Amino acid sequence: MGFCRIPWLVCLSIVLALREEYLVFVDSAGDKKLDGPVINVTKHLSFSDFSFNSNPRIAHDVRLLGSAIFSNEKGALQIPDESQAVDMRHQAGRALYSSPIRLFDPHSETPASFETTFAFQLNNVTHINSDTGRGGSGLAFIVAPDEFTVGRSGPWLAMMNDACEDNYKSVAVEFDTHRSPGFRDPNDNHVGINLGSIVSSRTFNASDVGVVLKDGSVHRAWISYDGPRRWMDIRLASNDEEYPVKPIFSEALDLSPFLKEYMFVGFSASTGNLTQIHNVLSWNFTSTSQAYLRIPSAETCESKILENSEIAKTARAEPAGSFLIFVAVVALVIVVLLGLFLTSRRRHDKSSNMIVLPEVKQRPTPPNKPHRFSISEISSATRSFSEFEILGSDSRGVYYRGKLSNGCQVAVKRFSAQFLSSQGLDRRRVLKDIGAISRVRHPNLLPIRGWCQDNREIIVVYEFFTNGGLDKWLFGVGVLPWSRRFKVVKDVSDALSFLHSKQLAHKNVKTSSVFLDLSFRAVLGDFGFVLSGNASKQFESAVCQKADVFEFGVFVLEVVAGRKRLDMEVDPKERDLLDFAWRMHEMDEKAKVVDARMGSVINLKQAIRVLEIGLLCTLNETKGRPCMEEVVEFVSTERPHATNQNCFENNYLWFDPVAFLARSLVDHSNSSNSNHAMEVSATLKRPTVFDIRIEGRIPLCILRMSVAWEEGLDCHGGRSQREGLVGLAWTMHEMDEKAKGGCKNGLGYQLEAGNSGSGNWVCFVTK
């Protein structure tokens, strides 16, 4: 026992000695002064012009992003680039000094002081703008946190885009020449201050100082900021005038919440439906920030010299002390090794007669494989389902932004209690569908990270996309270019085709179900997960895939038109986009459906072709509606997409839902060799919309469609009036005759109409 205690005593003595040395070191370090004298760090930039002749390093000193160029002829920085043979509408660009500048001291939390002055000229393009008095969006002096972000065009002035998070720190002074009511612009000739937002916190009329920004003359702006006082002055005048005595803005303004230690300075500009050339002719910038120079004091240096000399003398006078420590350490190592050897020897002797089984290694789970989350994990990720984390909602549930414990951002879909308690919903089938979708991988399908399920909740966890949903880009502020819209249509068609090839269906195709990544790649998500426990999986998949094609057709129309399916703010004749698109097709005026906000920056022939593909997808299922595999081929190639033009022209879209489902049910009944049909009831909400519900099977050789009329509709119209039930019956009959004349496949029924005690009905007797 005494032998075993020796190494521990040696260890204890060494630890105590080291602790004493450490305390001496800490005491000496504590005498150091962390902060030295305050100094000013100054940065100065000067560009008398932006030509390569006067400044050969201009391309190195200033970084151009988006549509921006150095005009050597004008000696100006120009946004947008007019040298390219493209329309300058809906362009955005930035020009930033290539190196970051210190604008904030994190120790004292004091913003830097800076002064900048620049001459600029805004020229309207008269051969593009029909009204020469109206200009493009404007120019902004910007302080940005990075050197690679380019904002959106139009009223965004290239300052920010939807990928910028709420904590995106930027400061800008805008010179706006286009009034955007949604951004609270007072007029089309104002100066605004933007603090971390595209909406100006302060605005001032440029006309108050006698300046018209878009008159084509050269103007000069002076912006100065006193960091310690938190005070900003802005002056504006014509370039040939003296320094203005009266500023257009002079107030206290704290920029520290919107500044990082190092940021980039420069200019951003954009154009919208109208365009103008933004020229920056010269630029000077000077910044001064406080910093602490960490220089050791004279006392610290002197004490350190004395300390080192005493240590050297001690080392020469007492060499035996160091030698003894070395011997003790070597002895300790030998004793520890000897102890370990003896211990392992004894263990080996005891276990020599035992059978040792190999260790079973647990198979690791890939980090990206979907797995089941606990409700506590989801609650923690969404901050107890905070309303501040809500991304959106629909009839099925609410989307939340979440952050997992590993730092990954996710989108959490929490199904509503009303949806989960709806009649006919099979929770087990929903979970099976979630599992099936989560095992599918495709570049244009939104990855499922996992799910959560208990007695009350069903939650799906998706990967988060910072660019958000397509609906915000289509129907929000700004205009999505046609090139990106076409890419979205192609990406979504690829995703649906892949899903259908796996015998799966999406069941919820719409613009809000499509998300965009930073490169504007479209991914299809927010799956429907609406399953009935009664229908067979094969039958349900076939019906849902056909419904997917129909929904994709509506989706394509919304993308091309840039508006929602039902828009109550337009002319009543155009409120229903489906009806409007088909009328324009019959009148051969499909160009009227294309989003006019895109202007001439569009391949109109390609847009009309995509519109026709959307119409083709909304055809009656029996009259040539394609499958998604054919749609992908239509979009990707120039293959003609209407194999029977007569069928395409004779389609009446309002009959589609009933005819589609009725035909699907008849086909299913025939395929199962059953001598009966199915009953379909449909509520006619208005003459173009049917609400269909499968009631069950009846042992008859007919297919009956019961029609419950909306209150206020006439139920006794005639053949010529096309009103009421009889008119509906005659219309259906004539449609079938036309279909049989132009196509090989008619609906295949004899039509009867009548009235019974249970109400009006239309009966199809299968042939």
Secondary structure, DSSP 4 states (H G I P E B T S, - for coil): -HHHHHHHHHHHHHHHHHHHHHHHHHHHHHTS-S---EEEEEEEEEES---TTT-TTHHHHEEEEES-EEETTTTEEEES-TTSSS--TT-EEEEEESS-EE-EETTTTEEPEEEEEEEEEEEE-TTT-SSTT----EEEEEEES-SS----SGGGTTS--TTS-TT---EEEEEE-S--GGGT---SSEEEEEESSSS-SEEEEGGGGT--TTSSSEEEEEEEEETTTTEEEEEEEETTSPPPSS-SEEEE---GGG--SEEEEEEEEE--SS-EEEEEEEEEEEEEEEEE-----HHHHHHHHHHHHHHHHHHHH-HHHHHHHHHHHHHHHHHHHHHHHHHHHHHHHHTTTSPPPPPPPPPPPPTTS-EEPPHHHHHHHTTTT-GGGEEEE-SSEEEEEEE-TTS-EEEEEEE-HHHHTSTTB-HHHHHHHHHHHHT---TTBPPEEEEEE-SS-EEEEEE--TT-BHHHHHHSSS---HHHHHHHHHHHHHHHHHHHHTT---S--SGGGEEE-TT--EEE-------BSSS-HHHHHHHHHHHHHHHHHHHHHHHHHTS-SB-TTS-GGGSBHHHHHHHHHHTT-GGGTS-GGGTT-S-HHHHHHHHHHHHHHTS-GGGTPPPHHHHHHHHHS---S-S-HHHHHT--GGGHHHHHHHHHHHHHHHHTT-S-EEEEEEEEEETTEEEEEEEEEESSSEEEEEEEEPTT--S---TTTT-HHHHHHHHHHHHHHHHHHH-S----EEEEEEEETTEEEEEEEE-
